[in-house]
């Protein structure tokens, strides 16, 4: 049994107030950065390298990131969207490099939303 007491309704109300004060752009960007970070780990791009590498999981994360950016690009302004798109493209290229069997152009993770991604 846990020593942590269950959250009281007052705690939930405080969390709701905190979230209510956060602008939507910050929530979207935070989620995008979390997806990017998780994808980088699953692609083996961290200091631990291949320890956490899982291309199936990476594909899902990159695809979700591309969908989020596609859906929210007009809402978050190019100031926020441009660096996120650059990060997405870097992850898509890293996925291509890490894959033993290359996806057809336009079939890689997130390319449904971004169009085909080719090497530099």
One Martini backbone bead per residue (centre of mass of N, CA, C, O) as a GRO file, in nm:
protein
  120
    1UNK     BB    1   0.099   0.034   0.018
    2UNK     BB    2   0.066   0.365   0.004
    3UNK     BB    3   0.183   0.676   0.155
    4UNK     BB    4   0.013   0.828  -0.044
    5UNK     BB    5  -0.216   1.046  -0.055
    6UNK     BB    6  -0.489   1.128  -0.181
    7UNK     BB    7  -0.626   1.343  -0.375
    8UNK     BB    8  -0.775   1.626  -0.337
    9UNK     BB    9  -1.001   1.843  -0.459
   10UNK     BB   10  -0.815   2.087  -0.411
   11UNK     BB   11  -0.580   1.988  -0.586
   12UNK     BB   12  -0.740   1.974  -0.850
   13UNK     BB   13  -0.818   2.272  -0.855
   14UNK     BB   14  -0.529   2.379  -0.872
   15UNK     BB   15  -0.452   2.239  -1.136
   16UNK     BB   16  -0.674   2.368  -1.307
   17UNK     BB   17  -0.581   2.658  -1.267
   18UNK     BB   18  -0.299   2.625  -1.383
   19UNK     BB   19  -0.388   2.534  -1.669
   20UNK     BB   20  -0.570   2.787  -1.729
   21UNK     BB   21  -0.301   2.983  -1.741
   22UNK     BB   22  -0.214   2.834  -1.994
   23UNK     BB   23  -0.130   2.868  -2.297
   24UNK     BB   24  -0.184   2.690  -2.576
   25UNK     BB   25   0.096   2.719  -2.703
   26UNK     BB   26   0.250   2.593  -2.463
   27UNK     BB   27   0.117   2.317  -2.472
   28UNK     BB   28   0.190   2.241  -2.762
   29UNK     BB   29   0.499   2.276  -2.740
   30UNK     BB   30   0.541   2.080  -2.507
   31UNK     BB   31   0.436   1.830  -2.649
   32UNK     BB   32   0.632   1.841  -2.888
   33UNK     BB   33   0.894   1.819  -2.722
   34UNK     BB   34   0.825   1.547  -2.594
   35UNK     BB   35   0.807   1.391  -2.860
   36UNK     BB   36   1.094   1.453  -2.954
   37UNK     BB   37   1.245   1.329  -2.715
   38UNK     BB   38   1.128   1.044  -2.736
   39UNK     BB   39   1.222   0.992  -3.028
   40UNK     BB   40   1.525   1.024  -2.979
   41UNK     BB   41   1.548   0.786  -2.789
   42UNK     BB   42   1.421   0.569  -2.991
   43UNK     BB   43   1.665   0.640  -3.204
   44UNK     BB   44   1.946   0.669  -3.039
   45UNK     BB   45   2.033   1.001  -2.974
   46UNK     BB   46   2.166   0.947  -2.713
   47UNK     BB   47   2.407   0.867  -2.488
   48UNK     BB   48   2.288   0.561  -2.478
   49UNK     BB   49   2.180   0.501  -2.751
   50UNK     BB   50   2.069   0.170  -2.802
   51UNK     BB   51   1.926   0.105  -2.531
   52UNK     BB   52   1.629   0.258  -2.638
   53UNK     BB   53   1.594   0.141  -2.908
   54UNK     BB   54   1.277   0.193  -3.111
   55UNK     BB   55   1.133   0.216  -3.415
   56UNK     BB   56   0.835   0.171  -3.363
   57UNK     BB   57   0.808   0.396  -3.152
   58UNK     BB   58   0.928   0.625  -3.320
   59UNK     BB   59   0.718   0.628  -3.543
   60UNK     BB   60   0.480   0.714  -3.363
   61UNK     BB   61   0.601   0.980  -3.257
   62UNK     BB   62   0.655   1.119  -3.530
   63UNK     BB   63   0.366   1.104  -3.633
   64UNK     BB   64   0.237   1.266  -3.402
   65UNK     BB   65   0.401   1.521  -3.443
   66UNK     BB   66   0.311   1.580  -3.732
   67UNK     BB   67   0.011   1.605  -3.667
   68UNK     BB   68   0.031   1.835  -3.465
   69UNK     BB   69   0.171   2.041  -3.655
   70UNK     BB   70  -0.040   2.040  -3.876
   71UNK     BB   71  -0.287   2.127  -3.689
   72UNK     BB   72  -0.116   2.389  -3.537
   73UNK     BB   73   0.044   2.593  -3.716
   74UNK     BB   74  -0.176   2.831  -3.732
   75UNK     BB   75  -0.186   2.866  -3.404
   76UNK     BB   76   0.149   2.913  -3.329
   77UNK     BB   77   0.317   3.016  -3.535
   78UNK     BB   78   0.624   3.044  -3.690
   79UNK     BB   79   0.798   3.089  -3.442
   80UNK     BB   80   0.722   2.791  -3.337
   81UNK     BB   81   0.701   2.602  -3.593
   82UNK     BB   82   0.978   2.603  -3.736
   83UNK     BB   83   1.157   2.449  -3.524
   84UNK     BB   84   0.972   2.201  -3.515
   85UNK     BB   85   1.003   2.122  -3.813
   86UNK     BB   86   1.307   2.082  -3.804
   87UNK     BB   87   1.300   1.857  -3.592
   88UNK     BB   88   1.125   1.664  -3.752
   89UNK     BB   89   1.314   1.629  -3.994
   90UNK     BB   90   1.549   1.513  -3.831
   91UNK     BB   91   1.392   1.263  -3.735
   92UNK     BB   92   1.322   1.152  -4.014
   93UNK     BB   93   1.617   1.116  -4.104
   94UNK     BB   94   1.704   0.933  -3.870
   95UNK     BB   95   1.511   0.709  -3.939
   96UNK     BB   96   1.620   0.643  -4.218
   97UNK     BB   97   1.910   0.571  -4.117
   98UNK     BB   98   1.811   0.341  -3.903
   99UNK     BB   99   1.689   0.185  -4.124
  100UNK     BB  100   1.707  -0.116  -4.291
  101UNK     BB  101   1.424  -0.050  -4.425
  102UNK     BB  102   1.314   0.149  -4.656
  103UNK     BB  103   1.098   0.378  -4.715
  104UNK     BB  104   0.896   0.510  -4.908
  105UNK     BB  105   0.827   0.785  -5.041
  106UNK     BB  106   0.584   0.907  -4.806
  107UNK     BB  107   0.603   0.647  -4.574
  108UNK     BB  108   0.708   0.774  -4.348
  109UNK     BB  109   0.714   0.926  -4.065
  110UNK     BB  110   0.480   1.189  -4.120
  111UNK     BB  111   0.455   1.210  -4.446
  112UNK     BB  112   0.151   1.256  -4.463
  113UNK     BB  113   0.204   1.567  -4.365
  114UNK     BB  114   0.498   1.659  -4.512
  115UNK     BB  115   0.604   1.472  -4.695
  116UNK     BB  116   0.871   1.395  -4.839
  117UNK     BB  117   1.189   1.278  -4.712
  118UNK     BB  118   1.517   1.379  -4.774
  119UNK     BB  119   1.824   1.382  -4.791
  120UNK     BB  120   2.091   1.624  -4.779
   0.00000   0.00000   0.00000
